[in-house]
Amino acid sequence: MPFPLDVPESVLRRRRSQKWVAYPEDVLPLFVAETDVLLAPAIRDRLAAAVADGDTGYFAEIERLSGVCARYYSRFGYDVPDDSVSVVPVNDVGVGVRESLARTLPAGSGVIYTPPVYMPFAPWLRRVGMSPVAVPLIDHDGEDPRLDLEGIERALADGAQGVLLSHPHNPTGVLHSSDELAALADLAVEYGAVVVSDEIWAPLTMPGVEFRSFLAVSEAARGVGLAISSASKAFNLAGLKCAFVVNGNPERFEVRRSALSGAVGHFGALAAEAALTGSLDWLDDLRAALSSNLDLMEQLMAEHLPRARWRRPDAGFVAWIDLRAYPGLGDDPAAAFLDDGRVALSNGPAFGSQGKGFARVNFACSEELLTEAFTRMGRVAERRD
C-alpha cells in the first residue's frame, strides 16, 4: 500500500477518537471523516516540541496564522488582498459557517443548501436562526450531480437571501465548475444574496484535478462570497480546532476577528501552520494513496457489488455509492451492512431524502481494511437479494 495509508490496525485500535471507539471492535469503521494516517512529520515534531516546552496556553498569534492561511489559499486561485481584514481564524468550519451567516444576514433569512449534503448544514442554519431552503442537486441518475441553478434562482426569487455551498461537495466528491460558480455569483448579485462556501475538502483533490475557490471565479463572487476552510480534513487534525474564514468583501461583511479568533485552539494553530507550510509533499503522497484506493474500490465493487453505481470523486476521501439496484438493502443500506456485515458506513438518508438507497464510504484506510469491508458488504447484498 502506498504511504501513508499503511498504519497497522493494532495501532489504530489504540486511538480514542470517534472513528475507533464508536463501535465494537468487530465492526470495520468506514464512516466518520477521519483518516487512518500518522501525522505528517512536520506536524508531529511541532506539537511534540510544544508539549516538551509546556507550550499549552491560549492561542495568540492571529496575524501570523492569518498570513499562513492567506498564502496557502493562493493555491486555489484567490490571492487574498489584505489578510489582516480578509482572513478570520475560527474554532472550526462549523463556527465559520454559522458566524458568517449570522453576521451577514438578518435572523430568519432563508438560506439555500444543496442535498444530499453534509448532515449538519440544516441544523447549523437553524442554530443561528436561519430557515433552511433545500434545492437538491440535479443528480443525472447519480452519474454527474450538478447545482440546480434554475431551482436556486426560483428560491432566491421567492425570498431566500443566502446560499450555503459545499465545494468540493460532500458526500458526492463533485467539484462545482467555474462556470456554475460564476453563474451562482451572478444570481447572488442580482438578488442581493450572500454565498458562504464550505471548502474544507479543497486540499484533497485527486492527482491531476485542480480546485478553484468560489472566490476565485469572478469579481462578482468576491463581492458576495465568503469561503471557509481548514487543514483538519487533509491532515487529520479535526480534534485540534482551527479553521479560517476568507472574506471576499470585508467592506460589506462584518465578519471580524474579535472573540472568533480567540477561540482557536493553540495546538490547532501550531498544527495548521506546520501542515500548510511544511507538509505539502506529505499531502501529495496522501492524495496519491487515496487515488490508488479508488482504483481498488472500482475493482472491489465490480467483484462484490456489481450493480452498485458511483461517480469517482474529484476530491476528498469519501465516496457516494448508489445501492438502489439492491432493493433488499432498503432505503438505508448502511444500516443493513452494519447489522449483517459489521461494516459501519455513513447512512445515506442522513444527508437528506435524496440519500435513500445510498451510503457514504470513507476510503482513507488500508487496502486490507477496504477489501475486507467490501467483501462483507457483498455477502450482505447477496443474502438480502
N, C-alpha and C positions, 0 to 999 in steps of 0.2 A: 504493500500500500504506500502511495507517495506520502512523504512528510507533508503536513504534520498530523494526519488523522490516523495515527498508529499507536495511540495510548492504550496500554493493556486494560481490559475490563476490570481486573483486580484493583488497579489504581483508580479507575473511575468510580468504582463502588465505594471507595473511601470518601468521596465527595459528599457534602451535606447540602448542596444546592438542590433546587426543586426537581431537576431532571432525574436525579438519582435517589431521591427519598420519597417521592410522591406515590410510588407503587411498590409492592413487594418485590423481592429480588428475583422472582421467577418471571417478571414482566420485562420485556425489552422496551426501553423508553425512546420513542422517536416522536415525541410530541412537542414540549415546550422548546422555544428557540434559544437553546444553549448549544454550544459546540463541544465536541469531545477532543479538545486540544489542551496541551500545556501552554502556559503563557509564552508569548514571544519573549526571547531572551532580554531585550532592552526593557520591556515592561517588568519582567521578573526581577531584574537587577535593580531597577529604580525603586520598586516597592520594598525589596529586601534592604536596600540602603536606608530607606526612610524608617523602617522598623528598627534597624540597628541603631539609628540615631535618635530613636524615640520621637520621630517627627510625625506625630499623630494628632496634631491640633486642628484648628479651623483653617479652611481654605482662605487664602488671602490674595494670591497673585492673579487677579482678574484680568489686568491688562496683558500680562504675559500669555495666559491661556487664550484670550480673545485673538491675539496676534497669531498664535499657532493655528487656531481653527480657521482664521481668515486665509492664511497662506495655504492651508490644506484645501480649502474649498475652491481655490482657483483651479484645482484638478478637474472640477466639474463644470468648467466653462464660465464661472462667475468670479470676477475679481472684485472683492469687497472694497468699496471706495474708502471707507473710514471705519476700521474695526473698533474704534473707541465708542462709536454710537451704533454701529450696524451689527455687532456680534454680542449677544447676551448669553453668557453661560447660565445654565439652569440645572436643576437637580436631575431630571431625566426628560425623555422625549414627551411623555405624557404631560408633565408640568409645562413644557414648552408649548405644546398644542393648546392646552387649556388656558394658559395665561395669554397666549397670542390672541385667542378668540375673545376672551373676557375683556381684554384691554383695547380691542379694536371694534367690537360690535355691541350694540345695545342688548341688554338682557331680553330673552325671549325671541331673539332673532332665529329665523330658520337657517340651518346650515346643512348643505348638501354633502352626502357621503356616498360611496360607490360600492355597495355589497356585490358579491361576497367580499368582505373586508375584515381587517384586524378587529377582533371581537370587542375591545374596549372603546372603539370610536363612538358609538351611540351613547354608552354610559358617560364617557368624557364630556360629550356635548351637554347631556342633561345635568351633569355635575356643576357646570358653570352657567346654568340657566338658559341654555340654547335649546331649540327644537330640532331634533334630527329629521332630515328630509332625505329619504332613500331614493337614489337614482341608480339602479343596478347597472353594472357593466353589460354591454352587449356581448354575449359570450360566443356567438357563432358556433354553437354546439361544443363549446369548450376548447375549440381549436385556436382561437385568436381573440381573447377578451379585449374589448376596447371601451373607451369612455363613450357614453351616450350623450354626445354634445347637444343633440336636439332635446333630449329629456332634461339636461341641465339648464338649457335656455328656458324651457317651459317652467321649471321650478323657480328660476330667477324672476321670470315674468310674473309668477304668482306671489312673489314677495320674499323669497329666500335672499339672504344678504351675505352668505359666506359659502365657501366650498372647502371641505377638508379632504385633501388629496393624499392617497397612499402611492408614493412614487420613489423607487420601484414598488409595485403593488404587491401587498401581502393579502391573500396567500398565493396568487397566481404566478408571481415572479415576473409579470409583464412590466416592461419599460414603456411608459406612455411616450409616444413620438413627439418630437419637437413641434411638428405641425399641429397635433392635437393640443398640446400645451399652449401654443401660441393662440390657437382658436379659443381655448378656455380663457386665456388672459383677456382677449378682446371682448368676450362676453362679460367678464367681470368689470371691465371698464364701462361697457355700455350700460350695465345695470347697477353700477356703483358698489360692486361686491368686493369681498376680501377672499383671497385664496391662501390657505395655510397648507403647505406641502410637507408631509412627513417623509423625510428622505433618509431614514435610519439605515436602510439597506444599500445605500449608494456605493459604499466601498466594495461591495461584494458582487460586482458584475462578473459574468463568466469571461474567461480569456477571449479577447477579440471583440468584446462588447463595450461600448462607450456609454457612460451615463452623463446626461446633461441635466443640471438642476432646473427646476421650474424657473428660477430667477434668471437663468442664462438664455432663455429662448427669445426674449424680446424686451424692449423698453416698457411695453405695456405690462408685462409680467412683473417687472421690478416695481412698477407703480402700485400694483395691487397685491403683492405677494410677500409672504414670509416663509422661510424654509427652516425646518428643524432637523438636526442630525446628531450623530454621536459615534464614538468609536466602540460602543458597547457591543453591538451585534457582531461586527467584523472581528473583534479581538477578544470576545467572550468576557466582557467587563461589566455586565449588567448590574451586579451587586455593588459596584463601587460608586455609582450615582454621579454621572457627569454627562451633560449634553449641551447643545448650544442652539440658539435661535439666530438665524441670519435674516436681518430686517432689510427688505428691499427698498423700503421707503420710510426711513426714520422721521422724516418731516411730517408724515401723515400718521404713522402708527406709534402710539405711546407705549412701546414695549421697552422699558428701561431696566437697567441692572438692579439697582436698589437691593431689596431683600431677595430678589430672584437669584442673583448670582451668589449671594451669601449662603444659599442652601446647597451649593455644590459640595460634594464630598471631596475632602483633601486628597485622599488616595485616588479617587476618580480623576481628579485633575492631573495628578502626577502620572497616572497610567495613561491618560489620554495624550499627554504631551509625548511620552515615550512611544506610544503607538503611532502617532501621526508624524513624528519626526524621525524615529529610529527603527521602525518595524515594517516598512513598506515592502521590503524584499520578502519578509516572512509572510505578509499578506498575499503577495503574488504566489507563493508556494501553496498557501491555503486555497486560493482560487483555482489553481491547477488541480489540487486534490479533489475539490468539490466537483469540478468538471469531469474528472475520472469517475467519481461516484455516480454522476448522472449517466455516463456510458454504461456502468454496471447496472444501474436501475433499469435502463432500457432493456437490457438482456434479461434481468430478473422478471420484469413484468411480462415480457414475451413468453417466458417459460412458465410462470406461476399464475399470472393474471392476464391471460391473452386478450380478454375482452375489455380490459381497462383502457381508458383513454387519458391522455395528458398532453400538456404543452410543455416542452422543455423550458424551464425558467431562464429568463435573461439575467437574473440576479438573485442573490440570496442563497440560503441552504434549506429551503422548504419547497416541496413540490405539491401541486394541487391535482389530486388523482380523481378522475371521474369513474365511479364504480356502478353507475346506474344500469349497466348491462348485466349486473349480478343482482337481480331483484331479491334473491334470498338474503342479501346482506341488509336490506331495509333502507330506510331514509338516512340512517346513521351507521355507515359501515364501520367506523372506528369502534363503536360500541360492540359490534359483533367480533371484531378482531381482538378486542381486549377480553371479552368474556370467553371466547372459544379458542383463541390462539395465544393469549398472554403477550400481545403486542399493543403498546399504547401509542396511538396516533392522536392528532387533534381532530375533534369532532366537526365534520363539515357543517351541520346546521348551526353551530355556534357562530359561524361567520355570516349568518343571515339565511333566510329561507332558500336563497339561491344555492346554498351548500348542501341541500338534501341530496343524498346519494354520492356525496364526495367525502374525501378525507384528506387531511394535510399531513405529509410525511416530512420529518426532519432527517435529511440525509447527511448531516455533518457528523459522521460516525465512521467506524472501521468497516472495511469490506466484509469482515466476518459477521458483524452485527447486522449489517444491511442484508446480507444473504440469508441469514437465519430468519430475520423478520419477514422477508418476502416469501420464504419457504413456508413459514407458519401461516401467513395470510392466504397463500394459495390453497393450503389444506382446508382452511375455514371456508373459503369461497366454494370449493369443491363439495364439501359436506353439506352446504346450505343450498346448493344449486337445485 
